[in-house]
Amino acid sequence: MVRAGEGAYLAQDFLKNNVVAIGWNSVGDLNKIKDLQTLKEKLRNVYPDSSSAQISNFAGQLFRFKSEFKPGQKVITYSPNERLYHVGEIDSDYKYSKDLLEYHHYRKIKWQNTVSRDSLSAETRNSLGAIATIFRIPDEAAKEILRIRTEAPVTYPTEKLEETLDTIKEDIEAKANEFIKDAIMKLNWDDFQDYVAGILRGMGYKTLVSVRGADRGKDIIASPDGLGLENPKIVVECKHRNKAIDAPEIRSFIGGLRDTDRGLYVSTGGFTKEAKYEADRAKVPVSLVDSEMLVLLTVQHYDKFDSDTRALVSLKKIYWPI
């Protein structure tokens, strides 16, 4: 796959000129660059404000286009307005020109036919959704595209399509939750405590956050009035570490609670079975929140988070068809 720029705005130019092309024009002609490391050094000089990860990404795509693409290989590009994948065959070695297209790195292509996105299975459509300018199409997806070139498209049962889309959705949700967890785990201790307080505010409570070192086991007090004078008063202990909390720590926490308090123990490292047993048998209601529950609470209440809390873990809503 070679994408025709953002929104495929160069797709018609690709077809008219029988080429595929990519940007990073400022790096210049790549014909004299023989290895990936030299290309990275060139890119660092040309794009000094780019991160190491960005430079590696740029270099990987440019090097693949120059050195790994071979005449005779199949290539596709996508026209989203037409919902068509254009299938062709590479017809030249790497070339560079400032005059042909807006993108200067190109290869000549023999365009052969088109495949409608609507004729593809949900699995294949999903595999073609990568955001990279260049990527290798998975073998099964490639076989389906090439088969449709010569045979009538398969009509996929609605039940099968819905089942596949549900599977893809579940996979994306699972990955998103792990990324949210990664963001939470990267917070330092003070920010983590502030983030937990922000979740509680998003749930409708007002919070009082202790100064570190002077909390005596009470990192946050959450209550309707924010002072802990009105019930329910929630006493919150936060532990931001990988090690699971054990029973003695829960017993100590419970021992500091009053009869009218509600206890909330938050641990990114989770809890041992014995710790959960101590919380379950406590005379004062105590809830245990691990990293999985933090993600769930984040997703459920993020729309009600204040700006300070959102700044700690910045998320973007993604819409999915139902």
C-alpha positions as CSV (number, residue, x, y, z in Angstrom):
1,M,0.0,0.0,0.0
2,V,1.2,3.5,-0.9
3,R,-1.2,6.2,0.4
4,A,-1.7,9.2,-1.9
5,G,-1.2,11.9,0.8
6,E,-3.6,13.0,3.5
7,G,-7.2,12.3,2.4
8,A,-5.7,10.7,-0.8
9,Y,-5.6,14.1,-2.4
10,L,-2.9,12.9,-4.9
11,A,-4.8,9.8,-6.0
12,Q,-5.8,11.2,-9.4
13,D,-2.2,12.4,-9.9
14,F,-1.0,8.9,-9.2
15,L,-3.3,7.4,-11.8
16,K,-2.8,10.1,-14.4
17,N,1.0,9.9,-14.3
18,N,1.2,6.1,-13.7
19,V,3.2,6.5,-10.5
20,V,3.1,6.1,-6.7
21,A,5.1,8.7,-4.8
22,I,5.9,9.8,-1.2
23,G,6.9,13.0,0.5
24,W,9.8,14.1,2.7
25,N,11.0,16.1,-0.2
26,S,13.6,18.1,1.8
27,V,15.8,15.0,2.2
28,G,16.5,15.1,-1.5
29,D,17.5,12.4,-4.0
30,L,18.0,9.0,-2.2
31,N,20.0,7.4,-5.0
32,K,23.3,7.9,-3.3
33,I,22.1,6.7,0.1
34,K,22.9,3.0,0.4
35,D,21.9,2.1,4.0
36,L,19.3,2.9,6.6
37,Q,21.7,4.5,9.1
38,T,23.0,7.0,6.6
39,L,19.4,7.9,5.7
40,K,18.6,8.5,9.4
41,E,21.5,10.8,9.8
42,K,20.4,12.7,6.7
43,L,16.9,13.0,8.1
44,R,18.1,14.3,11.5
45,N,19.9,17.1,9.7
46,V,16.9,18.0,7.5
47,Y,14.3,17.6,10.3
48,P,16.1,18.6,13.5
49,D,12.9,19.1,15.5
50,S,11.7,15.6,14.9
51,S,12.0,13.0,17.7
52,S,14.1,9.8,17.4
53,A,10.9,7.8,16.9
54,Q,9.7,10.0,14.1
55,I,13.1,9.9,12.4
56,S,13.1,6.1,12.6
57,N,9.6,6.0,11.1
58,F,10.5,8.4,8.3
59,A,13.6,6.5,7.5
60,G,11.9,3.1,7.5
61,Q,9.3,4.2,5.0
62,L,11.7,6.0,2.7
63,F,14.2,3.2,2.8
64,R,11.5,0.6,2.0
65,F,10.2,2.7,-0.9
66,K,13.7,3.1,-2.3
67,S,15.3,-0.3,-1.6
68,E,12.7,-2.9,-0.9
69,F,10.1,-2.2,-3.6
70,K,11.0,-4.2,-6.7
71,P,9.7,-4.0,-10.3
72,G,7.0,-6.6,-10.8
73,Q,5.6,-6.4,-7.3
74,K,2.0,-5.5,-6.8
75,V,1.0,-2.2,-5.2
76,I,-2.3,-0.5,-4.4
77,T,-3.4,3.0,-3.5
78,Y,-6.8,4.1,-2.2
79,S,-9.4,6.6,-3.4
80,P,-11.7,7.1,-0.4
81,N,-14.3,9.3,-2.3
82,E,-14.8,6.5,-4.9
83,R,-14.2,3.7,-2.3
84,L,-11.8,2.1,-4.7
85,Y,-8.5,0.4,-4.3
86,H,-6.4,0.8,-7.4
87,V,-4.2,-2.2,-8.1
88,G,-1.0,-2.0,-10.2
89,E,2.5,-3.4,-10.8
90,I,5.7,-1.6,-10.0
91,D,7.4,-0.7,-13.4
92,S,10.6,1.0,-12.4
93,D,13.4,1.4,-9.9
94,Y,13.3,4.3,-7.5
95,K,13.3,7.8,-9.1
96,Y,13.5,11.4,-7.9
97,S,12.0,14.4,-9.6
98,K,11.0,17.9,-8.5
99,D,8.9,18.4,-11.6
100,L,6.5,15.5,-11.9
101,L,4.4,15.7,-8.7
102,E,4.1,17.5,-5.4
103,Y,5.9,14.4,-3.9
104,H,9.4,14.0,-5.3
105,H,10.2,10.3,-4.6
106,Y,8.4,8.1,-7.0
107,R,8.2,4.8,-8.9
108,K,6.4,4.2,-12.2
109,I,3.3,1.9,-12.0
110,K,1.3,-0.1,-14.6
111,W,-2.2,0.4,-13.2
112,Q,-4.3,-2.7,-13.9
113,N,-7.7,-2.6,-12.2
114,T,-9.7,-1.5,-9.3
115,V,-11.3,-3.3,-6.3
116,S,-14.3,-1.8,-4.5
117,R,-13.9,-1.6,-0.7
118,D,-17.5,-2.7,-0.4
119,S,-16.6,-6.1,-2.0
120,L,-13.9,-6.9,0.6
121,S,-14.4,-8.8,3.9
122,A,-14.4,-6.9,7.1
123,E,-11.1,-8.5,8.1
124,T,-9.4,-7.3,4.9
125,R,-10.9,-3.8,5.3
126,N,-9.6,-3.6,8.8
127,S,-6.1,-4.7,7.7
128,L,-6.0,-1.9,5.1
129,G,-6.8,0.8,7.7
130,A,-3.2,1.4,8.9
131,I,-2.2,5.1,9.1
132,A,1.3,4.6,7.7
133,T,2.1,6.1,4.3
134,I,3.6,2.7,3.2
135,F,2.8,-0.7,4.7
136,R,2.9,-4.3,3.6
137,I,-0.6,-5.8,3.1
138,P,-1.1,-9.0,5.1
139,D,-1.0,-12.2,2.9
140,E,-4.6,-13.2,3.3
141,A,-5.9,-9.7,2.5
142,A,-3.6,-9.6,-0.6
143,K,-4.9,-12.9,-1.8
144,E,-8.5,-11.7,-1.5
145,I,-7.7,-8.5,-3.4
146,L,-6.0,-10.4,-6.2
147,R,-8.7,-13.0,-6.3
148,I,-11.4,-10.3,-6.8
149,R,-9.4,-9.0,-9.8
150,T,-10.4,-12.1,-11.7
151,E,-13.5,-13.5,-10.0
152,A,-16.8,-12.2,-8.9
153,P,-16.8,-10.6,-5.5
154,V,-18.1,-12.8,-2.6
155,T,-21.2,-11.6,-0.8
156,Y,-20.6,-11.9,2.9
157,P,-23.6,-12.9,5.1
158,T,-24.8,-10.0,7.3
159,E,-24.4,-12.2,10.4
160,K,-20.7,-12.9,9.5
161,L,-20.0,-9.3,8.8
162,E,-21.5,-8.1,12.1
163,E,-19.6,-10.9,14.0
164,T,-16.4,-9.8,12.4
165,L,-17.0,-6.1,13.1
166,D,-17.8,-6.9,16.7
167,T,-14.5,-8.8,17.0
168,I,-12.6,-5.9,15.5
169,K,-14.4,-3.5,17.9
170,E,-13.5,-5.6,20.9
171,D,-9.9,-5.8,19.8
172,I,-9.7,-2.0,19.4
173,E,-11.4,-1.4,22.8
174,A,-8.9,-3.8,24.5
175,K,-6.0,-2.0,22.9
176,A,-7.4,1.4,23.8
177,N,-7.8,0.3,27.4
178,E,-4.2,-0.9,27.6
179,F,-3.0,2.5,26.1
180,I,-5.0,4.3,28.8
181,K,-3.5,2.1,31.4
182,D,0.0,2.9,30.0
183,A,-0.7,6.6,30.3
184,I,-1.9,6.2,33.9
185,M,1.1,4.1,34.9
186,K,3.5,6.8,33.5
187,L,2.2,9.4,36.0
188,N,4.5,10.3,38.8
189,W,3.2,9.8,42.4
190,D,1.8,13.3,42.9
191,D,0.1,13.4,39.5
192,F,-1.3,10.0,40.2
193,Q,-2.9,11.1,43.4
194,D,-4.3,14.2,41.7
195,Y,-5.7,12.0,38.9
196,V,-7.5,9.8,41.4
197,A,-8.9,12.9,43.0
198,G,-10.0,14.1,39.6
199,I,-11.8,10.8,38.9
200,L,-13.8,11.3,42.1
201,R,-14.7,14.8,41.2
202,G,-15.9,13.5,37.8
203,M,-18.1,11.1,39.8
204,G,-19.7,14.1,41.7
205,Y,-17.6,14.4,44.8
206,K,-15.5,17.3,46.1
207,T,-12.0,16.4,47.2
208,L,-9.3,17.5,49.6
209,V,-5.9,16.2,48.6
210,S,-3.2,15.8,51.3
211,V,0.3,17.2,51.1
212,R,2.7,14.3,50.4
213,G,4.4,13.1,53.6
214,A,1.7,14.5,55.9
215,D,-1.2,12.3,55.0
216,R,-0.9,9.6,57.7
217,G,-2.5,7.1,55.3
218,K,-5.2,9.5,54.0
219,D,-4.1,10.7,50.6
220,I,-7.6,12.1,49.6
221,I,-10.8,12.9,51.4
222,A,-13.8,12.9,49.1
223,S,-17.3,14.1,50.3
224,P,-20.3,16.1,49.2
225,D,-18.9,19.3,50.8
226,G,-15.2,18.7,50.1
227,L,-14.3,19.0,53.8
228,G,-15.4,15.6,55.0
229,L,-18.0,17.1,57.2
230,E,-20.9,15.7,55.2
231,N,-21.5,12.0,54.7
232,P,-20.6,9.9,52.8
233,K,-17.0,10.8,53.6
234,I,-14.6,8.6,51.6
235,V,-11.1,8.2,52.9
236,V,-8.7,7.3,50.0
237,E,-5.3,5.7,50.1
238,C,-3.2,5.7,46.9
239,K,-0.3,3.4,46.0
240,H,1.3,3.9,42.7
241,R,3.6,0.9,42.3
242,N,3.9,-2.5,40.6
243,K,3.8,-4.6,43.8
244,A,0.4,-6.0,44.9
245,I,-1.0,-4.7,48.2
246,D,-1.1,-7.5,50.9
247,A,-3.5,-8.1,53.8
248,P,-1.5,-6.2,56.5
249,E,-1.6,-3.0,54.5
250,I,-5.4,-3.3,54.1
251,R,-5.8,-4.1,57.8
252,S,-3.8,-1.0,58.7
253,F,-5.9,1.1,56.4
254,I,-9.1,-0.2,57.8
255,G,-7.9,0.4,61.4
256,G,-7.7,4.1,60.7
257,L,-11.3,4.4,59.5
258,R,-14.2,5.6,61.7
259,D,-17.5,3.8,61.7
260,T,-19.1,6.5,59.5
261,D,-16.2,6.5,56.9
262,R,-16.1,4.8,53.6
263,G,-12.7,3.4,52.5
264,L,-11.2,3.5,49.0
265,Y,-7.8,1.9,48.5
266,V,-6.3,2.5,45.0
267,S,-3.3,0.4,43.9
268,T,-1.9,0.2,40.4
269,G,-0.2,-3.0,41.5
270,G,-3.4,-4.7,42.4
271,F,-4.2,-6.7,45.5
272,T,-3.5,-10.1,46.8
273,K,-6.3,-12.6,47.5
274,E,-5.7,-12.1,51.2
275,A,-6.0,-8.3,50.8
276,K,-9.3,-8.7,49.1
277,Y,-10.5,-11.0,51.8
278,E,-9.6,-8.3,54.5
279,A,-11.6,-5.7,52.6
280,D,-14.6,-7.9,52.1
281,R,-14.9,-8.7,55.8
282,A,-14.3,-5.2,57.1
283,K,-17.1,-3.7,59.2
284,V,-16.6,-0.4,57.4
285,P,-17.4,-0.5,53.6
286,V,-14.1,-0.6,51.7
287,S,-13.6,-0.7,47.9
288,L,-10.4,-1.8,46.2
289,V,-9.5,-0.2,42.9
290,D,-6.7,-1.7,40.7
291,S,-5.4,-0.4,37.4
292,E,-8.2,-2.2,35.4
293,M,-10.8,-0.5,37.5
294,L,-9.0,2.9,37.1
295,V,-9.3,2.5,33.3
296,L,-13.0,1.6,33.6
297,L,-13.7,4.6,35.8
298,T,-11.7,6.8,33.4
299,V,-13.8,5.7,30.4
300,Q,-17.1,6.0,32.2
301,H,-16.6,9.4,33.7
302,Y,-14.0,11.1,31.4
303,D,-16.7,13.5,29.9
304,K,-17.2,15.0,33.4
305,F,-13.5,15.4,34.2
306,D,-12.2,18.9,34.8
307,S,-9.5,20.4,32.6
308,D,-6.7,19.7,35.1
309,T,-7.6,16.0,35.3
310,R,-7.9,15.7,31.5
311,A,-4.4,17.3,31.1
312,L,-2.9,14.4,33.2
313,V,-4.3,11.7,30.8
314,S,-5.4,13.2,27.5
315,L,-7.9,11.1,25.6
316,K,-9.8,11.5,22.3
317,K,-13.3,10.1,21.7
318,I,-13.6,7.7,18.8
319,Y,-17.0,6.9,17.3
320,W,-17.9,3.4,16.1
321,P,-21.0,2.5,14.0
322,I,-23.6,0.3,15.7
